[in-house]
Amino acid sequence: MTEIAEVANLPATDHPADHKIVFGGTQRNMVVGIAMLATAALAFTMDLTHVFFATAMAWTFVLWGALLLYSNLLDLYETYTVTDEGLTIKNPLRPWGATKVWDWAHINRVDVLVKRAEAELTDAVAQVYYTPEGEIATERQDRVYDPELVRLIVERAKLKPTNPANPKDFAHLPAGKKTYVWNQSGKLVVA
């Protein structure tokens, strides 16, 4: 799901319009979380929790179901906004660091992990690495692969492929289990 939002045209005396490209979150399967919550609710309503072990199991199902639903909602509501200045990652459901702003100069690596031999684009995972200025620690953001988003990040952060076999067309990943890496130097650095 890609939405393109452009700021209204400004008069010639002002700064040019900042073009924003917004990528929405990814839909996950919420059936497991809902099923765990429903099972716990049924256990309580059917009076199956009069034994301590059954009560503990029901509450465990409530906790795991709630955590799985929360995790799925985090992925669903997370948006990536590509601007001229950098990449903005927003998630209104995350109470800590709801907004991350990463400038293009400090995004230093993008990995695309293809985990299955007959994978579709939605089976791949994109990992974006960012090191803030003056810091040693590197932050990583994982997301379901979106070819347009990865292409924009690689182009705007001026990342180079570490292998000539890296795909040039991001919409068509080569078949097979592989990891494709783009970084600032163009040389593969083993961690």
N, C-alpha and C positions, 0 to 999 in steps of 0.2 A: 504494500500500500504506500504509494508515494504521492504526496501533495506538494504542489508548488505554490508558494505564497510570495508575492512581490509587494514591496512597499509602494505606495502611491507615488506618482511622478512629482518630484519637487521642482521648484523654480530653478532656473539656470544658475542663480547666484549661490544656491545651497550645494551641499555635497551631493554626489550622485547617489541614486537609490541603492540600498544594500539589498542584493538579491538573496533570498533565503530559500533553501530547499529543505523541506521537513519530511523526515521518514518516520512513520508511525511504528508502534510496537509490534511484536509478533504474537500471533495467537497460539496458545498451547492447549493441550487436551486437559480439561479440568475435571474429567470424569472420575479419576481416582480420588481427588480431594472431596468431591461431592459425595461419592459413594462411602468414603470413610465417615464423613459427618452424618450421612443418612443412617449408616449402620449403628453408630453411637446413639443417635436419637431413637432408633428403634429399640436398642437394648434398654434404654432408660424408660421408654413408654410402655414396653412389654413386661416391665418389672423383672428383667433378667439380671439385675445388678444387686441382688440381695446377698451375694457372696462377694467377699473382698476382691478376689481375683477377677471376677467379672466386672466389677466396678472399675478397677484399675485398668483393665483392657478397654472399657468404654471410654474412659477419660484419655487414654493414650490415643484412641482413634479420633477423638475430638481434637486433640492437639496436632496430630499429624495431618488430619484433614484441613485444619485451619492453616497450618504452615504451607501445605501444598497449594491451597487456593491463593494464599498471599504471594507465594513465589510466582504463580502463573499470572496474577494480576500485576505484579511488578514488571514482568516482561511485556504485558499487554499495553500498559500505560507509559512505557518508556519511549521518549521521542528523541531523535537525533536531528539536529538542525545544522546544516552546512551553510556557513556565511563566508564572506571574504576574509574575515578576521580569524575564524577558526571553527572548531566543532563544538557545539553545545549539546550536552546530554542532560535531559530533564526527566524527572520521575516524581510526580506529585505524591505518590504513595510511600516514598522513601523518607522517613523522618530525619535521617542524617544525610547531609550532602545531596539535597534534592536536585541541585543544578551544578553541573560541572562544565567549565568553559576551558577548552584545550586549544591553544593557539597552534597554528600550522607549523611553526618553527620547532616546536618541542614534541610533536608526534613523530616518534622515531622508528616505528615498526608496525607492520600489519601482517598478520598470519592468516591464511585461509586453510582450514583443516577439513579435508574430505575424508570422512571416517569409513565409508563403505565403497566397495568396488563399483556397484551400480547406483551410485548416489544421484539424487536430484539436487537442484540448487538449494532447496530448503533443508537438505540433510547436512549441508556444510556449515561450518561455524567460522565467523570472522572474529579475530582478536586484534584489538587496537591497543598499542602501547604508547604511553605518554610519560615523559620525565619532566617535571616542572623545573624551571630555571633555578639553578643553585642547589638542587636536590640530588640525592643519590638514588632514592627509592623510585621505582617505576610503577605507574598505575596501569592496570589492564582492564579493558572493558570487552566482554564477550557478547556476541549477538548472533542470531541466525543470519546466515549469509544473504546479503542483498547486493547484487552485482553493481547497481548504480551507486550505492553508498560507498562501497569499497573502491570503485573507480575514482570517485570524487576525492576520497581521502588520499589515495595514492598520488593522484595528480596534484592536488593542492599542497600536500606536505612534501612534494618533490621526492618521493621515495623511489628507489631503484630496485628492480628484481635481483634476487640473489642467485637465480638460476635462469639460464636462457629458456628453459622449458616452462617457465611461468606463463600462464595464459595471457595473451594480449587482449583477447576479447573476454571480458569478465562475465558475460552472459552465458558463456559455454565453457564450463570447466572440463578438462580432460578426464576420461574415465580412469578409475583406479583409486586406491587409497593413497593419498599423498598430502603433503603439507607444502603450501606455496608461501614464500616469505618475500616481502618488500621491506627494505630499510634504507637509511640515509646513505650508507656507504656502498651498497650494492654487493657487499661481501657477507657471506653467512658466518655469523659469530655463534659458536656453540657455547651455551651457558653451562 
